[in-house]
Amino acid sequence: MTQRTLPHFIIGGAPRSGTTWLYAALARHPNIFMAAPPTPEPKFFLVDELYAKGLAYYRDTWFPGVPENAVAGEKSTNYLESPVAARRIRECLPEVRLVFILREPVDRAFNNWLWSRTNQVETEDFATAMALETQREAQVPKRFLYARPHALFSRGLYADLLAPWFQLFRPEQILCLKYETLGEDPQGLLAKLHQFLGVEQRRYDASGLGVINKANGEDSLTIPEALRRKLEADYAEPNRRLTELLPDFPVWGN
């Protein structure tokens, strides 16, 4: 039998940190129904015009025919950076489980820049793009309102971004994963995620996925060492605050 249902869990970010990998791995599980297609993402709780259509629209568009024994989920990576989305989700799905995967913030910013180059919306070098972020964010064209191709540094301020979610949801509803674990122990990471979602742990679903949604230049371009050191210093205080928010999360550099 199938049913119409709202999601039991949401993957909400961070951008360029493995959310598409999580989607692909979870979609392999016979008792998980992922809202499809993965792109474009639903963004229902983020986009005013979509949210105005109501929960019935969200349910019928993204969760038709969910098997009766399945848990349903969606991935909208930009939810993490939206307190408005957090409030809307709390109002509509108060018991939902939330998954965020976080990447070392300097590497995340650099990969975001690479992604923007790949998609031909970035012509500046990395250092210049970082310096222009505040100016560009204030002038972002409407078509890039949610993609935010030039939001490099700010998207790594994880403690600030997560704070509204922890204010609105119980800690046991939120799972924060570490992107670097995808390279070190993808099966262990997936088993932890399955356990959080309350489904059978199928570690082998992580096998053979490799890197998904790769940006051009990931394997060849690098951050100038002096700039990396500066950015690591800039992120030191935000990372300290992340440790306060997530005492058990192995923050980078600690």
N, C-alpha and C positions, 0 to 999 in steps of 0.2 A: 504493500500500500504506500501511497504518497500523501503528503500533506502540504498545506501552505503554512509557513512559519516565519518567524523573525529570527535573526541570527543569535546563536548561543555565544559566539565569540567574534571579535574584530581584531585584525592585524592593522595597527594604526601608525606604523613608522618604525625607524626614521628613514628618510630618503637616502638611497644609495648605500643601504646597509643590509641588504639580503632579504627584504620583504618578498620579492618575487620568488626567491628560492624557497622560503617558507610556504608560500602559496602552492608551488609546484609539488613540494614534498607532501603537504597535507592532502592535496587532491588525489594522491595515490591511495589513501586510506579508504577502505570500503564503507566505513561508518562516518565519514566526514563529507559533507556537501559544501563545496566552495562556490560562491556566487561567480558566475561566468558570463562573459569572458573576463580574464584577468585585466585586460586593458580594452577600452577605458575603464578605470576603476569606478565603483558606484559614486563615491563622494557625496552621498545623499545628505549626510549631516553637516557637510561643509558648504555646499552650494545653496544659497537662499532659494533660488528658483526650483530646485529639486525638492528641498525640504517642504516647501509650500504645497507640494502635491500630496503630502500625507503618507502615513505609514502603510496604508493599503497599497499605494503605488510602489513603495519600496519593496514590500513583501512580494507583490505579484510580478514585479520586474526582475528581481534578483534572486528570489527564492521559490520559484515554482517547482512543484514536484519533488520536494525533499523527501527521501525515504523515511518511513516511520521510525526506524531505529538509528537514524543518523543525527549528528550534531551539525548545525549549519554555521558557516562563517563567511566573512568577506574581508577584503584587503583594500583599504584606502590610505595610502601612505602619508598623505598630508594631514590626516586627523591630528597627529601628534602636536602640530604647531598651532592648533586652533582651540582656544578656550571656548569658543562658541560651539564647536562640534562636541567638546567634552560635556557641556551643559545639556545640549540636545540629546546626546546619547544617554546621559543620566536620567533625563525626563522620560525618554521613550523605552529604554532598555536598562532598567536599574540593576538587574542581576547579570548583565552581560560580562563575559570575561574578555580582558584586553591584553593584547600581546604587542610589545614594543621590542625591537631589536636595535641595539646601539653600536655604533662603530667608533673607533678611535677618531676624535673629531678632526684632527688635521688631515688624516687620510680620507675621511668622509668629505671634507671640503674640497680636497684635490680631485676626488672622483666625481663630485658634483660638477666641478669645472670641466673635467674631461667629458662628462655626459653632455654638457651644454655645447662643447665644441663638436661632439659627434652629431648633435642635432642642429648644428649650424646656427646657434643663437649666441655664440661667444667667439669674439675675434681677438680679445686681449690676452696677454700672457697671464699666468696664474697670479703673480704678485700684483699686477695692475688691477686684475679683477677683484682681488681681495680689498685693495685700497678703495675701489669704486663702489663697494657693496651698498653702503648707506645711501649714496646718491641714486644708484640704480633702483634700489628697493622702493624709494620714494616716487619713482617715475615708471614703475613696471606697467607695461601695456596690459590692457584688460585680458587679452588672449593668454597672457602668461601669469594671470592672477594667482593660480594655484600651483602651477609648475615652478614658478619663482626660480628661473634658471640662474640668477645671479645671487641667490641667498646662500652664501658659502659659510661664513663664520657663524652667523646667528643660528643656523640649524644644528650646530654642535653644542649649544648651551642647554644640555639635556635636563639639568635640574630645574631650570626655569620652565622648560617646555612640559615637563612631567608634573610640575607642582599642581596645576589645576585638576589633573586626573586623580592625584592622590587626595586632594581635598574633597572630591566628589564621590570616589569609589573606595570600598574597603581594600586594604592592601592585598588580601587573598584573592581579589578579583584581577589583579594586575601581575603579569609576568614580564620581566625585562631580561632579554637574552643578550648575549655578547656576540657581535658579528664575527670576531676572530675565531670563535669556536667552530664556525663553519669549516674552517681550514684545518683545525686541530682535531675535532671530534664531532663530525656532523651527525653521526648516529646517536651519540649521547645527547646532543642538543635536541634532536627530534624526539627521542624517547622522553625527555623532560617536558617537551611541549605536549606530546600525547598524554602524559600523566596529568598535566595541568588541565587539559580539555576533557579528561575523564573517559578516554577511549583506550582500546588495546594498544600497548606499545609495540610498534612495528619499526624497529631500528633500521631494518634493511630498506625501508622506503627512501632512505637518504642516499642509497647507493646509485652511482652513475649520473647524478644530476649535474655535477661540475659547477662552473660559474654560469649564472643566468643573468641576462640583461647586462652584458659586459659593455663598458665604454671603450671606444677606440683609444689606444695609447696606454692602457692599464699596465701592460707588460714592458713598455719601453720608456715612457716618460717618468721623470722623478721630480720631487720637490727640491729646490735648491736648499742645501743643508742649513745655511744661515737663516733662511726664511722658515724652515721647519722648526728650528730652535726658538725663534721668536714666537711662532704660533703656539708651540707647546707651552711656552711661558705665559702667553695670553690665556690659554685654557686651564692653567693650573688652578686658579681660584674656582672657576665653574666646575672643574672636576672634583675639587674638594667638597663643594656643596652637593654634588651628586653622591659622593660617599656618605654624606649625612642623610640624604634621602633614601639611599639604598645601601645600608651597611654591609649586606652580604654580596653586593655586586663587585666583582674584581676590577675596579677602575684602573685605567691605563696609567702606568708609571708608578703605581703604588706597590 
